[in-house]
Amino acid sequence: MGRLTTHVLDTVHGCPAAGMAVRLYRLDGDRADLLKSVTLNADGRADEPLLQGEAFVSGRYRLVFAVAAYFRQRGVALPDTPFLDEVPLEFGIPDAGQHYHVPLLASPWAYSTYRGS
């Protein structure tokens, strides 16, 4: 059975982004329904899959990563209006029978993502 997972790596400090807040939404047209809010553990991961079982269905989703809040918490000096505040990633799940892993590599000024394994 499929599942959705994520993790975040802090590219400034070269470590997992422990303590970063992440929200997951299911998208339906212009509507975004909040499904889950988590705080990442010491390994920069959610303690359990974000979605699995019957809750994991095909469709459009959005993960929102609280990047600026995380880096401020780590003591990084950011302007009042940071370059990156929250990073939204929108993606599709075409086959709910597969594992979808959505990692984020982040700094206050850049990020990248990919479909992980």
MORAHU-V685458 format. One record per pair of residues at least 24 apart in sequence whose C-alpha atoms are under 10 Angstrom apart, sorted by the first residue. I is the first residue (numbers start at 1). J is the second residue. Records with the same first field share a line. If there is no record, write none. Layout:
# MORAHU-V685458
I = J + J
This chain:
# MORAHU-V685458
1 = 52 + 53 + 54 + 56 + 96 + 97 + 98 + 99
2 = 49 + 51 + 52 + 53 + 54 + 56 + 57 + 95 + 96 + 97 + 98 + 99 + 100
3 = 48 + 49 + 50 + 51 + 52 + 53 + 54 + 55 + 56 + 57 + 96 + 97 + 98 + 99 + 100 + 101
4 = 48 + 49 + 50 + 51 + 52 + 56 + 93 + 96 + 98 + 99 + 100 + 101 + 102
5 = 45 + 46 + 47 + 48 + 49 + 50 + 51 + 52 + 99 + 100 + 101 + 102 + 103 + 116 + 117
6 = 40 + 44 + 45 + 46 + 48 + 49 + 50 + 63 + 100 + 101 + 102 + 103 + 104 + 115 + 116
7 = 40 + 41 + 43 + 44 + 45 + 46 + 101 + 102 + 103 + 104 + 105 + 116
8 = 40 + 43 + 44 + 45 + 46 + 65 + 67 + 102 + 103 + 104 + 105 + 106 + 113
9 = 43 + 44 + 45 + 103 + 104 + 105 + 106 + 107 + 111
10 = 44 + 67 + 70 + 71 + 104 + 105 + 106 + 107 + 108 + 111
11 = 104 + 105 + 106 + 107 + 108 + 110 + 111
12 = 71 + 76 + 105 + 106 + 107 + 108 + 109
13 = 71 + 74 + 107
14 = 105 + 107
15 = 42 + 43 + 44
16 = 40 + 41 + 42 + 43 + 44 + 45 + 105
17 = 41 + 42 + 43 + 44 + 45 + 67 + 70 + 71 + 74 + 104 + 105 + 106
18 = 42 + 43 + 44 + 45 + 46 + 70 + 74
19 = 43 + 44 + 45 + 46 + 66 + 69 + 70 + 73 + 74
20 = 44 + 45 + 46 + 65 + 66 + 67 + 68 + 69 + 70 + 71 + 73
21 = 46 + 64 + 65 + 66 + 67 + 69 + 70 + 86
22 = 46 + 63 + 64 + 65 + 66 + 67 + 86 + 87 + 88
23 = 50 + 62 + 63 + 64 + 65 + 66 + 88
24 = 50 + 51 + 61 + 62 + 63 + 64 + 65 + 88 + 89 + 90
25 = 60 + 61 + 62 + 63 + 64 + 90
26 = 57 + 58 + 59 + 60 + 61 + 62 + 63 + 90 + 91 + 92
27 = 59 + 60 + 61 + 62 + 90 + 91 + 92
28 = 59 + 60 + 61
29 = 60
32 = 60 + 61 + 62
33 = 61 + 62
34 = 61 + 62 + 63
35 = 61
36 = 63
37 = 63 + 64
38 = 65
39 = 65 + 66
44 = 103 + 104
45 = 103
49 = 99 + 100 + 101
50 = 101
51 = 96 + 99 + 100
52 = 96 + 97 + 99
53 = 96 + 97
54 = 96
55 = 96
56 = 93 + 95 + 96 + 97 + 98
57 = 93 + 94 + 95 + 96 + 97
58 = 92 + 93 + 94 + 95 + 96 + 97
59 = 91 + 92 + 93 + 94 + 95 + 96
60 = 90 + 91 + 92 + 93 + 94
61 = 89 + 90 + 91 + 92 + 93
62 = 87 + 88 + 89 + 90 + 91 + 92
63 = 87 + 88 + 89 + 90 + 91 + 102
64 = 88 + 89 + 90
65 = 89 + 104 + 106
67 = 106 + 107 + 108 + 109 + 111
68 = 106 + 107 + 108 + 109
69 = 108
70 = 107 + 108
71 = 106 + 107 + 108
72 = 108
76 = 108
77 = 108
78 = 108
82 = 108 + 109
83 = 108 + 109 + 110
84 = 108 + 109 + 110 + 111
85 = 109
87 = 111
89 = 113
91 = 115
